[in-house]
Amino acid sequence: MIGRLQGSITLKQAPYLELDVNGVGYELEATMTTFYGLPPIGASCTIHTHLIVRDDAHLLYGFASEVERTMFRRLIKVNGVGAKLALTILSGMPVDVFSQCVLGNDAATLTRLPGVGKKTAERLIIEMRDRLADLGGASASAVSLAGKQSGDLAPDPIRDAVSALTALGYKPQEASRMVRAIEAEGMNSEEIIRSALQAMVN
């Protein structure tokens, strides 16, 4: 199991990133919460990881903190919730907000996330309630990455934001509508994604 990687960022294309560790490039899929805290390309950082081995691929997922990774691992144990949906959930809301939804039986907010219908929301509330006690409501976003700095502006941040939202499970038309609904001028792609996701759950 690959539990943690420390190296320099060679690619940032949400939700994907590549980390160079002693000359070996590791491809990861990360939550948007993790992307918000990433330093620019070329900078060093430490990423907590979870490896999923399938017959056709080895998939590596990256997280800014152990709390976020722990939540991911517990989510994928819920019946009907795979790695893709777990990543979408943690991209759409921080760990503490998700915990509040579960403990407050707030299925309505959970169903605003792509791929989470009423039945899935109810299942998350039932199965995750007892798995949150030892997390203490800590937010993954509160843990900073080594060398954290402002991200670089993408050549076309709006296009990249729409692409990232589509990769998270939103339909292209819905992703475009989400981006158009916010004041995206002057933002980089990660800021646009964050604002669009926050607007969906608020």
BELRANOR-V638657 format. One record per backbone hydrogen bond with DSSP energy under -0.5 kcal/mol. NH is the residue of the N-H (numbers start at 1). CO is the residue of the C=O. E is the energy in kcal/mol with one decimal. If there is no record, write none. Layout:
{{NH | CO | E} {NH | CO | E}}
//
This chain:
{{3 | 1 | -0.8} {5 | 47 | -2.7} {7 | 45 | -2.0} {8 | 20 | -1.9} {9 | 43 | -2.3} {10 | 18 | -2.6} {11 | 18 | -1.2} {13 | 16 | -3.0} {16 | 13 | -2.8} {17 | 28 | -2.3} {18 | 11 | -1.9} {19 | 26 | -2.5} {20 | 8 | -3.4} {21 | 19 | -0.7} {21 | 24 | -3.1} {22 | 20 | -0.6} {24 | 21 | -1.5} {25 | 23 | -0.5} {26 | 19 | -3.1} {26 | 24 | -0.6} {27 | 25 | -0.5} {28 | 17 | -3.0} {29 | 60 | -2.0} {30 | 15 | -3.1} {30 | 28 | -0.5} {31 | 62 | -1.1} {35 | 31 | -1.9} {36 | 32 | -2.1} {37 | 33 | -0.7} {37 | 34 | -1.0} {38 | 35 | -1.2} {42 | 9 | -2.8} {43 | 40 | -2.1} {45 | 7 | -2.5} {47 | 5 | -2.9} {48 | 63 | -2.4} {49 | 3 | -2.2} {50 | 61 | -1.9} {52 | 59 | -3.0} {54 | 52 | -0.6} {54 | 57 | -3.3} {59 | 52 | -3.2} {59 | 57 | -0.6} {61 | 50 | -2.5} {61 | 59 | -0.5} {62 | 29 | -1.8} {63 | 48 | -2.6} {69 | 65 | -1.9} {70 | 66 | -2.8} {71 | 67 | -2.3} {72 | 68 | -2.2} {73 | 69 | -2.6} {74 | 70 | -1.8} {75 | 71 | -2.4} {76 | 72 | -2.1} {77 | 74 | -0.8} {78 | 75 | -1.9} {81 | 78 | -2.3} {82 | 80 | -0.7} {86 | 82 | -2.4} {87 | 83 | -2.4} {88 | 84 | -1.9} {89 | 85 | -2.6} {90 | 86 | -2.1} {91 | 87 | -1.3} {92 | 88 | -1.9} {93 | 89 | -1.3} {98 | 94 | -2.4} {99 | 95 | -2.4} {100 | 96 | -1.9} {101 | 97 | -2.1} {102 | 98 | -2.3} {103 | 99 | -2.9} {104 | 100 | -1.9} {105 | 102 | -1.4} {106 | 101 | -3.0} {107 | 105 | -1.5} {110 | 106 | -1.3} {111 | 107 | -2.1} {112 | 109 | -1.3} {113 | 110 | -1.6} {116 | 113 | -1.8} {117 | 115 | -0.8} {121 | 117 | -2.6} {122 | 118 | -2.3} {123 | 119 | -2.1} {124 | 120 | -2.5} {125 | 121 | -2.2} {126 | 122 | -2.1} {127 | 123 | -3.0} {128 | 124 | -2.4} {129 | 125 | -1.0} {131 | 128 | -1.5} {132 | 129 | -0.9} {135 | 132 | -1.6} {136 | 132 | -0.6} {136 | 133 | -0.8} {138 | 135 | -1.6} {142 | 139 | -1.5} {143 | 140 | -1.5} {144 | 142 | -0.6} {148 | 145 | -1.5} {157 | 154 | -0.7} {160 | 156 | -2.4} {161 | 157 | -2.3} {162 | 158 | -2.3} {163 | 159 | -2.3} {164 | 160 | -2.3} {165 | 161 | -2.4} {166 | 162 | -2.1} {167 | 163 | -2.0} {168 | 164 | -1.3} {169 | 166 | -1.3} {170 | 165 | -2.0} {175 | 171 | -3.0} {176 | 172 | -2.4} {177 | 173 | -2.0} {178 | 174 | -2.3} {179 | 175 | -1.9} {180 | 176 | -2.3} {181 | 177 | -1.3} {182 | 179 | -1.3} {184 | 182 | -1.4} {187 | 184 | -2.1} {192 | 188 | -2.0} {193 | 189 | -2.4} {194 | 190 | -2.4} {195 | 191 | -2.4} {196 | 192 | -2.6} {197 | 193 | -2.5} {198 | 194 | -2.5} {199 | 195 | -2.1} {200 | 196 | -1.1} {201 | 197 | -1.3} {202 | 198 | -1.3}}
//
